Amino acid sequence: MRPVRILIPLALAGILAAQTSAQSVPQDAGKPGELALYRDRNFAGPSMILQDSNSNISFSPRSVRIIGGPWIICARPFFGGRCDEISADASKLSLHRSFSGTVRSARPVALPAPKQPKAGPAPPKLPEEKPPEPPQA
């Protein structure tokens, strides 16, 4: 009976440690961030908050806030027309004339693909072993 009493507290300690480590991981780890579009300069007026790609919007921003990483904004729906990268907050946003003052689609900039390790020299080839010849009768 005594080993069982020792094992139960150890098992509970393991469960608590697992819960504590799971709680220390941020909920939004790996998310690209947000793009906040504001109708007026200096981050004022009605706003539109994007947390993911949006291929068909119609918003005329005069200022933007970036949270987490750069975004691509495009002059036409479905990421068509001129597209510009925004990587910092802008209290007085100045869009290219092709936007006609309106952002029609936006998406977070994709993270670069992880670098593949460079292939080293090929290992030396081992001499081929010849199968033993069958005995002659």
C-alpha positions in Angstrom: 0.0 0.0 0.0 2.8 2.4 0.8 4.1 2.6 -2.9 0.6 3.6 -4.1 0.5 6.6 -1.7 3.9 7.8 -3.0 2.9 7.4 -6.6 -0.3 9.4 -6.3 1.4 12.6 -5.1 4.1 12.1 -7.8 1.4 11.7 -10.5 -0.4 14.8 -9.3 2.8 16.8 -9.3 3.4 15.7 -12.9 -0.1 16.8 -14.0 0.4 20.2 -12.3 3.8 20.7 -14.0 2.2 19.8 -17.4 -0.6 22.3 -16.8 1.8 25.0 -15.8 4.0 24.6 -18.8 1.0 24.6 -21.1 -0.2 27.9 -19.6 3.1 29.6 -20.2 2.8 29.3 -24.0 1.2 32.4 -25.4 -2.2 31.8 -27.0 -1.3 33.9 -30.1 2.1 32.3 -30.8 2.7 32.0 -34.5 -0.1 34.4 -35.5 1.0 37.1 -38.0 -0.5 40.0 -36.2 -3.1 42.7 -37.1 -3.6 45.5 -39.5 -5.7 48.4 -38.2 -7.0 50.7 -40.9 -8.4 54.1 -39.7 -10.6 56.4 -41.8 -9.0 59.6 -40.4 -5.4 60.7 -39.8 -3.7 60.1 -36.5 -5.5 56.8 -35.9 -9.0 58.4 -35.5 -12.4 57.7 -36.8 -14.1 54.5 -37.8 -11.6 51.6 -38.2 -11.3 48.1 -39.7 -9.2 45.6 -37.9 -7.8 42.7 -40.0 -6.3 39.6 -38.4 -6.0 37.5 -41.5 -6.0 37.8 -45.3 -9.1 39.6 -46.8 -9.4 39.5 -50.5 -12.4 41.7 -51.0 -12.7 44.8 -48.8 -13.4 48.4 -49.5 -11.9 50.9 -47.0 -10.4 54.3 -47.4 -7.7 54.6 -44.7 -5.9 57.8 -43.8 -3.8 56.1 -41.1 -2.7 52.5 -40.2 -1.3 50.6 -37.3 0.7 47.4 -37.6 0.8 44.9 -34.8 3.1 41.9 -35.2 4.5 42.1 -38.7 4.3 43.7 -42.2 1.2 43.6 -44.4 0.5 43.8 -48.1 -2.3 46.1 -49.2 -3.6 46.1 -52.8 -5.6 48.5 -54.9 -7.9 45.8 -56.4 -9.8 42.8 -54.9 -8.1 39.4 -54.7 -4.7 41.0 -54.4 -4.7 42.5 -57.9 -3.5 45.8 -59.2 -0.7 47.7 -57.3 0.3 46.2 -54.0 2.4 47.9 -51.4 4.0 46.6 -48.2 3.3 48.4 -45.0 5.8 47.6 -42.2 5.3 50.5 -39.7 2.5 52.6 -38.3 1.6 55.6 -40.4 -0.4 58.5 -38.8 -0.7 60.2 -42.2 -1.0 57.4 -44.8 -0.3 58.4 -48.4 -1.5 55.8 -50.8 -0.3 55.6 -54.5 -2.8 57.2 -56.9 -3.6 53.8 -58.4 -5.4 53.0 -55.1 -7.9 55.9 -55.7 -7.8 56.3 -51.9 -9.3 52.8 -51.3 -7.7 49.5 -50.1 -9.5 46.6 -51.7 -7.5 43.6 -50.3 -4.9 43.0 -47.7 -2.8 40.1 -46.3 0.0 39.6 -43.9 3.4 39.2 -45.4 4.3 35.5 -45.5 7.1 34.4 -43.3 10.1 33.2 -45.3 10.5 29.5 -45.7 13.0 27.9 -43.4 16.4 27.6 -44.9 17.3 24.1 -46.1 20.6 22.8 -44.9 23.2 22.8 -47.6 24.0 19.4 -48.9 27.5 18.4 -48.0 29.8 16.2 -50.2 28.3 12.9 -51.1 29.6 10.0 -49.0 32.3 7.9 -50.6 30.9 4.9 -52.5 31.8 1.5 -51.0 33.3 -1.0 -53.3 30.7 -3.4 -54.6 30.8 -6.9 -53.2 30.5 -9.6 -55.8 28.2 -12.4 -54.9 30.1 -15.7 -54.3 30.2 -17.8 -57.4 28.3 -21.1 -57.1 30.5 -24.2 -56.8 31.1 -26.0 -60.1 30.3 -29.6 -60.3 
